[in-house]
Amino acid sequence: MYIGVDLGTSSLKVLVSDVDGKILDYERKEYPIYYPKKDYSEQVPEDWYNALITTLKKLGERNSLDNVRAISFCGQMHGLVILDSNDNVLRPAILWNDNRTSEETRYLNETIGKEKLLEWTGNIAFNGFTAPKLLWLKKNEKKTFDKIAKIMLPKDYLVYKMSDIHASDVSDNSGTLYFDVKNKIWSKDMLSVIGIDEGQLPKIYESFEVVGTVSKKFSTLTGLSTNTKVVAGGGDQAVGAIGTGTIDGEGISVSLGTSGVVFASTDEYKNVGEGIHSFCHSNGKYHLMGCMLSCAGSLEFWLNNILNTTEFDKDVEAIKGASAGGLFFLPYLAGERSPINDPNAKGTFFGLTLGHTREDMTRAVVEGVSLGLKDCYLHMGINAKYARVIGGGVKSPEWLQILADCLGIEIRTLKTNEGGGLGAIILAMVADWAYKDIEQATKKLITYKNHYTPNPSKTKFYNDKYTKFKQLYSLLQKTK
C-alpha cells in the first residue's frame, strides 16, 4: 500500500491506496487557525503532528499499515515553522494567508528591488511568501529569531517528526523567496538579506525522492514499518497538478477553490511577468502559476453573505437562463495576486440596471471569476489544448461550461477530486519504483469524467467582455 498526506489549512487528510491508485481508505482531522491580531493567521505545528498520529492510528485499526511501502506529502505552502536547538517549536507557524508583512514585502520589492529579486530567486516578493515573514520576525521578535536552529515549511515539519531528517523539496521552497528557482539552490544573496544561513535550512530534494525511512519512535506510535520510505513530497499546487496529470504542455489545470489557480507545466524555467509565479514542479521540471485570491470565495460571499442562502447548487444552476451581458463583476474582494498584483484592488459590480435580476447578478459573479482566470491564463503566454478542473466548482456544470467558453478550450473533470492526496500517492509510488516515472504513473492512474466543449460564438462574446473587464479595472484605478 501507499499513503498520501494532504496537509491543508483547515484539516489534514490521509489517503491509503493500492498500487493501482485505488483509494482503499482515508481519514481526516481538523485543527484550528488562530487570528491573534488583525491580518495575523497562525497555526500550531504540533496540531498538524497530532492530527497525523490520530488519523494514522484510526487507519491502522482497519488496515495493516506495516504493508505501506512509502508515504509522501502535499503541503500548504509558504508557512514559517521554526525550531530551536532542542527541536522545540519556537512559536506558532505564520501561514500563507497571513498579511502582517506588507512593510517587509514593500522593502524587498522597492529597496532591494524587483530586478534583483527576479535575478536571485525568479520571483518578486508577495505578502504570503516566507522571506518577508522571517524579516518580520527579525524586526518584531528578535529574541525568537536569534534562537532559530531549523527553518521549515509546514509539510517538512511532518517529514522531520516522522523520519528525524531535516529535508524539503524544490517545489515548496520555490515560494519562500530565498530559493533560486532556476538553478534549484539556495540564494546566497537572499539569505544574506534576511540574516540566515544554509545550516538552518533543510537538505533539498526533488518531490519524488526518498529522504529516509520511518523512525522507530514514529513506527511505535502509528504501526508503520521502519522500512516505510519517507518521500519528500511538495507544495500543494505542484502535487495537486501531479494528481490531475498536469505534467506537460498540452493541458493546464484550474483549481476552483476558495482561491483560484491556473497552473501550467513547462519543460524549462520561464519568467513571464511579476504577477505570475515561476516555480519548480514536483515532476522535476518547472511550472507557471497564477493565483486569484477570491475564486469560489467570491461566489460563496455573494450567495452566503449577501443573498443569505444555503442552496448554493440551486442558485448556481439558475444562472443558465440568466443574462449578464452588460453587467460586470470584478472579483477582487481580498485584493488580487495574479496577474495584477494589487493588494488594494476592490471587488465591484458595474453596469447594474433596474432590469437585472438575482440570477443575472449571480451569473455576473461566475463570469467575473472566470474572466479573472482567463486573465491569468493569457498572461502565461501559452496555448493549451484543454484544462483539467478540480475544486468545489466542479460540482457546477453551468460554471464549467462558462469557463470552457471563456477560456476557449475544452474543460475536463476527473473521476477523483483528490488531486493533492492522489498526487502525494503518485510521488510515493514513483519513489518506490512501482512506476518508472511520474508520466507512466499519471497515464495509468488519471482518468476523466466529463468534458465541456467551448461554443465559438460564446468564446467571441467573452473575448469582447474580457477587453472591457480589463479596461474597467484600469479606469477604476484612476479614480483612487
FENGILIN-V798389 format. One record per pair of residues at least 24 apart in sequence whose ideal C-beta (glycine too) atoms are under 7 Angstrom apart, sorted by the first residue. I is the first residue (numbers start at 0). J is the second residue. D is the distance in whole Angstrom. If there is no record, write none. Layout:
((I/J/D) (I/J/D))
This chain:
((0/66/5) (0/67/5) (0/68/7) (1/67/7) (1/68/6) (1/69/6) (1/424/5) (1/427/5) (1/428/6) (2/67/5) (2/70/4) (2/427/7) (3/71/6) (3/73/7) (3/420/4) (3/421/6) (3/423/3) (3/424/4) (3/427/7) (4/51/7) (4/70/7) (4/72/5) (4/157/7) (4/423/6) (5/73/5) (5/419/4) (5/420/4) (5/423/6) (6/47/6) (6/72/6) (6/73/7) (6/74/4) (6/75/6) (6/153/6) (6/154/5) (6/157/7) (7/75/6) (8/32/7) (8/75/5) (8/94/7) (11/47/6) (11/50/4) (11/51/6) (11/54/6) (12/420/6) (13/54/4) (13/55/6) (13/58/6) (14/417/6) (14/420/4) (14/424/6) (15/58/6) (15/62/6) (16/424/5) (18/428/7) (18/433/5) (20/421/7) (20/424/7) (20/444/4) (22/417/7) (23/62/7) (24/58/6) (24/61/6) (24/62/6) (26/54/4) (26/57/5) (26/58/5) (27/54/7) (28/53/5) (28/54/5) (33/91/6) (38/97/7) (38/98/4) (38/99/5) (39/97/6) (39/99/6) (40/94/4) (40/96/5) (40/97/4) (41/91/4) (41/92/6) (41/93/6) (41/94/6) (42/91/6) (42/92/5) (42/94/6) (43/91/5) (44/80/5) (44/88/5) (44/92/5) (44/156/5) (45/88/6) (47/153/7) (47/156/7) (47/157/6) (48/157/6) (48/160/5) (51/157/6) (52/220/6) (52/221/6) (55/221/4) (56/221/6) (59/221/6) (59/222/4) (64/221/7) (64/222/4) (64/223/5) (65/222/6) (65/223/7) (65/224/5) (67/223/6) (67/224/7) (67/227/5) (68/227/7) (68/228/7) (68/431/5) (69/227/6) (69/228/4) (69/230/6) (69/427/4) (69/430/5) (69/431/4) (70/227/6) (70/229/6) (70/230/7) (70/427/6) (71/230/4) (71/232/4) (71/423/4) (71/426/4) (71/427/4) (71/430/7) (72/154/4) (72/157/6) (72/158/7) (72/232/3) (72/423/6) (73/232/6) (73/233/7) (73/235/5) (73/238/4) (73/239/7) (73/419/4) (73/420/6) (73/422/6) (73/423/4) (74/152/7) (74/153/5) (74/154/3) (74/171/6) (74/232/6) (74/234/6) (74/235/6) (75/153/5) (75/235/6) (76/152/7) (76/171/6) (76/174/5) (76/234/4) (76/235/6) (77/127/5) (77/128/6) (77/129/5) (77/174/5) (78/152/6) (78/153/4) (79/129/5) (79/132/4) (79/133/7) (80/151/4) (80/152/7) (80/153/6) (80/156/5) (81/147/5) (81/150/6) (82/148/6) (82/149/4) (83/146/5) (83/148/5) (84/148/4) (89/143/5) (89/146/6) (89/147/7) (90/143/6) (92/153/6) (93/132/5) (95/127/5) (96/127/7) (98/126/5) (99/135/6) (100/126/6) (100/131/4) (100/132/6) (100/135/5) (101/126/6) (103/131/4) (103/134/4) (103/135/5) (104/131/5) (107/131/6) (111/192/6) (113/273/6) (117/270/7) (119/179/7) (119/186/5) (119/188/5) (119/189/5) (120/176/5) (120/177/7) (120/178/6) (120/179/6) (120/180/6) (120/186/5) (120/189/6) (121/179/7) (121/180/4) (121/181/5) (121/268/7) (121/270/6) (121/277/5) (122/176/6) (122/180/7) (122/276/6) (122/277/6) (123/273/5) (124/176/6) (125/336/6) (126/342/7) (128/174/6) (128/175/6) (128/176/4) (129/174/7) (129/175/4) (129/176/7) (130/175/6) (130/176/4) (130/177/5) (130/189/6) (130/193/6) (133/193/5) (133/195/7) (134/193/6) (137/194/6) (147/199/6) (148/199/6) (149/199/6) (150/195/7) (150/199/5) (150/200/6) (151/201/6) (154/232/6) (155/201/6) (158/210/6) (158/229/6) (160/217/7) (161/213/6) (161/214/7) (161/217/5) (161/229/6) (162/210/6) (162/211/4) (162/212/7) (162/213/6) (162/214/6) (162/229/4) (163/214/5) (164/210/5) (164/211/4) (165/201/5) (165/202/7) (166/201/5) (166/202/5) (166/204/6) (166/210/4) (166/231/6) (167/201/4) (167/203/6) (167/231/7) (168/203/7) (168/204/5) (168/205/7) (168/206/5) (168/231/4) (168/232/6) (168/233/5) (169/203/6) (169/205/6) (169/279/4) (170/206/6) (170/233/4) (170/234/5) (170/237/4) (170/278/6) (170/279/5) (170/280/6) (170/281/5) (171/233/6) (171/234/4) (172/203/7) (173/278/4) (173/279/5) (174/234/6) (174/278/7) (180/268/7) (180/277/6) (180/278/6) (180/279/6) (181/268/4) (183/279/6) (204/231/4) (205/231/7) (205/283/5) (206/231/5) (206/232/6) (206/233/4) (206/237/7) (206/238/7) (206/281/4) (206/426/6) (207/426/5) (207/429/5) (207/430/5) (207/437/7) (208/430/6) (209/430/5) (228/430/6) (228/431/6) (230/426/5) (230/427/5) (230/430/4) (232/423/6) (232/426/6) (233/281/4) (235/419/6) (236/260/6) (236/262/6) (236/288/6) (237/278/7) (237/280/5) (237/281/4) (237/286/6) (238/281/5) (238/419/6) (238/422/4) (238/423/6) (238/426/7) (239/389/7) (239/418/4) (239/419/5) (239/422/6) (240/264/7) (240/286/7) (241/281/5) (241/282/7) (241/422/4) (241/425/5) (241/426/7) (241/437/6) (241/441/7) (242/417/7) (242/418/4) (242/419/6) (242/421/4) (242/422/3) (242/425/7) (243/387/4) (243/389/6) (243/413/6) (243/418/5) (243/445/7) (244/387/7) (244/441/4) (244/445/4) (245/387/6) (246/282/5) (246/437/6) (246/438/6) (246/441/6) (249/383/7) (249/384/5) (250/383/6) (250/384/6) (250/385/5) (250/386/6) (250/387/6) (251/383/4) (251/386/5) (252/386/7) (252/387/5) (252/389/7) (253/372/6) (253/386/5) (253/388/5) (254/389/5) (254/390/5) (255/294/6) (255/295/5) (255/388/6) (255/390/4) (255/391/6) (255/392/3) (255/393/6) (256/294/6) (256/295/6) (256/390/4) (256/391/6) (257/294/7) (257/295/6) (257/296/4) (258/290/6) (258/291/6) (258/292/6) (258/294/6) (258/296/7) (259/291/4) (259/294/3) (259/368/7) (259/371/7) (259/372/6) (260/288/6) (260/290/5) (261/289/4) (261/372/6) (261/375/4) (261/376/5) (262/286/6) (262/288/5) (263/287/5) (263/379/5) (263/381/5) (263/383/7) (271/378/7) (271/379/6) (271/380/5) (272/338/7) (272/378/6) (273/340/6) (274/337/5) (274/338/4) (274/339/6) (274/340/4) (274/378/6) (275/337/6) (275/338/6) (275/378/5) (275/379/6) (281/426/7) (282/437/5) (287/379/5) (289/337/4) (289/338/6) (289/375/3) (289/378/7) (289/379/7) (290/336/5) (290/337/5) (291/330/7) (291/335/7) (291/337/6) (291/371/5) (291/372/7) (291/375/7) (292/333/4) (292/334/6) (292/335/6) (292/336/6) (293/330/5) (293/331/7) (293/332/4) (293/333/5) (294/368/5) (295/390/7) (295/391/5) (295/392/5) (296/332/7) (297/330/4) (297/332/6) (297/364/6) (297/368/5) (298/364/6) (298/365/7) (298/368/7) (300/332/6) (301/361/7) (301/364/5) (306/357/7) (312/394/7) (314/361/6) (315/361/7) (315/395/5) (315/397/6) (315/398/6) (316/397/6) (317/358/5) (318/358/6) (318/361/5) (318/362/4) (318/365/6) (318/397/6) (319/397/5) (321/356/7) (321/358/4) (321/359/5) (321/362/4) (322/359/6) (323/359/5) (323/362/4) (323/363/4) (323/366/6) (325/350/5) (326/350/5) (326/351/6) (326/355/6) (326/359/6) (326/360/7) (326/363/4) (327/363/7) (327/367/7) (327/467/7) (327/468/6) (327/471/6) (328/363/4) (328/364/5) (328/366/7) (328/367/3) (329/367/6) (329/471/7) (329/472/6) (330/367/5) (330/368/5) (330/371/5) (337/375/5) (338/374/6) (338/375/6) (338/378/4) (339/472/7) (347/475/7) (349/471/6) (365/398/5) (365/401/6) (366/401/6) (369/401/5) (369/402/5) (369/405/4) (370/405/6) (370/464/7) (370/465/5) (370/468/5) (372/402/7) (373/405/5) (373/406/6) (373/465/6) (376/406/6) (383/408/6) (384/408/7) (385/409/4) (385/411/6) (386/410/5) (387/411/5) (387/413/6) (388/412/6) (389/413/7) (389/416/6) (389/418/5) (399/451/5) (400/451/5) (403/451/4) (403/452/6) (403/453/5) (404/453/5) (404/454/5) (404/457/4) (404/458/5) (404/461/6) (405/461/4) (407/453/5) (407/458/4) (408/453/6) (409/450/6) (409/451/7) (409/452/6) (409/453/7) (410/451/4) (411/447/5) (411/450/6) (412/447/7) (412/448/5) (412/449/5) (413/445/7) (413/447/6) (413/448/6) (414/446/5) (414/447/7) (414/448/5))
